Amino acid sequence: MPSRIRLLAATTGLVVLLSGAAAGATCLAPTAPGTFPDGTTATLEEMKAGAAAVKEFIAQSDVYIDCLNSEAPKVDPKKSLSDKEKADLSAQLAAARKKVDIAEDDKKSVGAKMNEQIRAFKAKQAAAAPAQN
């Protein structure tokens, strides 16, 4: 009888492990905007559309990061882990952290690219303003 319990426990653990791996696949990284308006030539409407696309990407990135964080492995501090379990857990946490770091870097990069074009657009507007008077 004890061997059946161990088999059930081992099978249940495998199912939990596999379902955790499958759950990680539900977090889908958003696609960054492929292009940005050229602030030196873009119209106000094009700049607004570009800014909206960037804001949407950042919002989707935040949802993705929340998903990654919610699916990161959780550990019961009262549970004793074997060295292999500790190593596996450490690897899973490192992989999740790497995905979060990449998403955060992508948000910063996309925001910086759009901000560069906004500054160029504002400089173009400021240079054109005295000529209009």
ABEGO torsion letter per residue (X at the ends): XAAAAAAAAAAAAAAAAAAAAAAAAABBBBBBBABBBBAAABBAAAAAAAAAAAAAAAAAAAAAAAAAAAABBBBBAABBBBAAAAAAAAAAAAAAAAAAAAAAAAAAAAAAAAAAAAAAAAAAAAAAAAAAX
